[in-house]
Amino acid sequence: MKKPLLRYFRREFNAMGTPCEIQLFAAGKAAAMAAADAAIADVQRLEARYSRYRNDSFLSEINRAAAVGAAIEVDEETAGLLDYAATCYAQSDGLFDITSGILRRAWKFDSGQLPEQSLLDELLQCVGWHKLSWQRPWLTFTVPGMEIDFGGVVKEYAVDRAAALCIAHGIRHGLVNLGGDIKVVGPRADGSPWQIGIRHPHHPGSLLDTLALTAGAVASSGDYERCITLNGARYGHVLNPRTGWPVRHLAAVTVFAEFCVVAGSASTIAMLKEGDGPAWLADLQLPHLWVDVNGFCGGSPELGIPPSTGQKRQS
């Protein structure tokens, strides 16, 4: 029996503050749209549940408890996210910290001005995963005025869930892309890989590299958009939770893993580790690519990327 001829479909949508798309091959439009609809609905569900911009989100409910130093009981899905955040905190030696989002109150990247150190010092009093108590299913804030932000986890988690929903709907050839966080579901219908372009952090419209993927996920961290440049110095939005100031060594990191949530947290941790980031990535043994603020690059030979040799990346 001949296999049905698969047709290409693409759905674009906006979610989590970024342009998104689902590309897939299916036997017909009805099957393609059913898969895409299910995936998009779940992304929208997660956005509504964990958005810091919505007063009716569960994250806002958590942060209302945090503001007064109270405790709150969380559901199983949120508990899973908190467990993962705790793991990232431990593996990053405290640099990946979901309580550090409060520092954005000091950093206004559209203002063209740096924050006052006194404001950063005040906010840092409310930063630190070690300052809260997480004992499933209870999250307790011991310091009033804290807050948490799942921004470094939930979009990548949404990518993985969307891809899983596509598979559950019978899709075997597809790609989910939420603002550059990508999960691949098998090769294209003809067996060829998906071509994933990695943007250059400092040259809009230019690609740092192109990856050919038939499975797995890829995510990037870097000072791509939100930044301030003053007196020749670039201040990006990835903030060190110990100092309140932007990291300065790496400009961008891309990591490939089986799951997007792993790729995303690994790329962020590498950024936060600054000068130690490349060695940490090498020890992690996940395929990766990095470029520092001076344009020097390194990465994994298995992706066709030479290891760090002091070579400057051509844009």
N, C-alpha and C positions, 0 to 999 in steps of 0.2 A: 504494500500500500504506500503510495507516494505521500511524502510529507506535504502539508498545506503550504502554499506560497505565503511567506510572511511579508507584510507591508510595514513601512516605516511611519511612525507617528511621533509628533512632538507637541508637548503642552508647555506653555510658558505661564508663569504666575508670579506674584510677589508675596513673600512671607518673611517674617523675622527681619524686616528692614532691608531686604535685598532681593534682586531679581533671581528667580529660580526656574528650573526647567526639568521636565522628565522626557527622555527620549526612549522609545521602545519599538520593538518589532512584534507584531501580532497578526493573527490570521484575518482579523477584520476590525473595523472601527469600534464596534460594540465592545469587543474584548479589550481593546486598547484603552478606551475611555473608562471602562469599569475599573481597570487596574490603576489608571492615573487618578481617577476620582477618589478611590480609596486612599491612595498615598497622599494626595493633596489634603484631603479631609483630616488625616492624622497629623500632618504638619501644622495645619491650622489649629487643631485641638491642642497641640503642645505649645504653640505660640500663645493661645488664649490662657493656658494654664500657668505658663512660666514667664510671661512677659512682665518686665518691670515697669512698662509704660501703662499697664491697665490696672486700675484700682480694684477690679473684680477678679484678678488672677489669684491663684493660690500662692504664688510667690509674694504678691503684695500682702496677702494675709499673714504669711510667715514673717515678713518684714515689719508688719504692725506689732507683732509679738516681740520681735527683736528690738524695736524702738523703746519698749518699756522694760526690757530685760525679763521677759516671760518665757514660758515653755509652750510648745505646740506639738500636737500629735500629727504625724504625716502618714500618707497612704503608702502602699507598697512601691508604686512607681517612683515617687519622690524619694523614698528610702533608698532605692537602688541608685538614684543619682547622687544622693548624699554619701553613700558607701563608695561610689567611684571617686567623688571629690576627695574623700578622706584618703583613698589610696594614692591619688595624684599628689596630695599634700605631702604624704610620707615619702613617696618616690622622688619628689623634687626638693627634698630637704626644706620644705616649708615655703617654696617659691610659688607653687601653683595653689592659690588661696582664694576660694570663692567668696571670702569676706572682703576682698580688696576692691570690689567694685565701687565702694563708697568714695574712693579716691577720685572718681570722675567728677565729683562736685568741685574739685579744685582745678581740674584740667578742662578748659574751654578751648578746644582746638580751632574754633572759628574766631577767637578773639585776637589772635596774634600776640598774646601776652603769656608770660610764664606765671604760675601761681606764687603767692607769697609762701615762704617756708613756714610761717606761723600757722597758716591754714592747713598745710600738709601735716604738720606736727599734731595739730588738733585731731585731724581725721585718722591719723595712724593709731590713736588711742583706741579706735573702734575696729582695728584690723587685726586679724589673727584667728585662724581656725582653732588654735589651741585655747582660745578664750571662750569657746562655747562647748557644750556637752552634747554629744550625739550618742544616744542609747536607744536603738530601735524600740518602738516607733516615735520616741520623744526627742525633740530637738530643743535644747534649753540654752537661752542666751544669758550669760552671767554678767555681761557688760551692757547696760542700756545704751541705745543709740547705734548698735551694730546693724548690719544688713547682709544678706547674701545675694549673689547674682549667679545664675546658672549659664550666663552668656558664653563661658568657655567650654560648655559641655552639651547644652541642650540642642543646638543646631546640628551638631554632628550625630547626636543620638537620633534626632529626627530623620537624618539621611539614612541611617541604618534601618530604622523602622519602615521608612517609605520603600526602601529596596526590598525588605522582607515582605511587605504587603504586595508589591508587584509580583514577586515569586509565588506568593500564595494564590494570586490570580492567574497563574500559569505562564507568566512572562519568563523567558529564558535568555532573552537578549535585550538589554536595556541599560540605562544610565540615569541616575538621580543626581541633580546638581543644585545644591542650595547655596548660592553665592560663592561658588568655588570650592565648597566642601562636597566631595563627589564619591559615590559608590557605584561600582560597575556590576551589573548582573550578566555575566557571561559575555562573550564576544558579540560583535555585530552578526546579523543573520547569515552573512556569507563567510563567517569564521574569522574575519579580520579584526584586529584590535581597535578599540576606541582611542582616538588621538586626543590626549589631554594637554592643553597648553598651560604652562605655568607662567603667569605674568611676572614681568620684571618689576621689582618694588619701586624703582625710581624713574622708570621710563614708560609712561603710559602708552599703551598700544604696542609695546615690544614684549616679546616672549623670552623668558630666561631659558626655557627648555620645553620640549614636548615629550610626553610619556606615552607609550603604546601599551594599553592595559586591556586584558580580557577578563579580569576578576579583581576583587579587592577594592580598596578605598584610598583616596588621597585627600589630604588637607594641608593648608598653608597658614602660617602666621607671619605677620610682618607689618611694617609701617607703610602700608599701601596707600591709605587715604587720609585717615585722621592723624594729622601731624602739624607741628609748628616749626618753621625754619626761622631762626633768629641768629644774626651775625655768622651765618654760614653753618650753624649747628642745627641738626634736624632732631626734633623731639617727637617720637612716635607715641602711639596709644597703648603699647604694652608696658605696663607699669610694674616696677619692683615693689612688692608689698612691704618690704622692710624699710625702704627709703621714701617711697611715694613718687620717685622720679622714673622717667622712661628708661628702659634698657638702651644701651648705646652700642653694643658690639656687633650683633647680627642685624641685618636689614630684613631678611626673610628666610624662612625655613619651610620646606615642603617634606612631608613624610608619607610614605606608602605603607598601609597595613591591611589586615583582613577587614577590620572594622573602622569606620570613619571616626568614631569617638576616640579610638586609640590613636589614630593618625593625628587628630586635632590636638589632643592633650600633649602628645609627644612633641609636636612642632612648637606649641606654646612653651612647654618646659624648656626646650632647647633655647628659645629666645630669652627666657628669664635667666638661664644660666650664663648668658653673655659669653665671655671668653672660654668658659668650660663647656659651652654648648656642643661644639663639634665633636669633642672627645666623648661626651655623654651619648650623643647620637650613634657614634661608632660602636660604643659598648652595648647600646640597645639592640643593635643588629637588625634594625628595620631599614629598608631602602629609603634613602633621603637625599635631599639637595639643600645646600645653604649658600647664602651670599652675605658677606659682611658689609658694613657701612662704607668701606673703601672699594667695594666691587670685587674683592677676592672671593673665590668660591671653592666649594668642596662637596663631596657627596659619595654615593655608592657606586662602585663599578658595575654591579648587577643591573643598574638602570642605565648603563652606558655613560655614567658620569664619573670623571676622574676624581680620586680622593684629593684632599687638600694638598696642593703643591705650590701654593703661593701664586697661582695663576689668576690673572684678572679676567673676569667674565666679560665677554664681548656682548654688547647689547645690540 
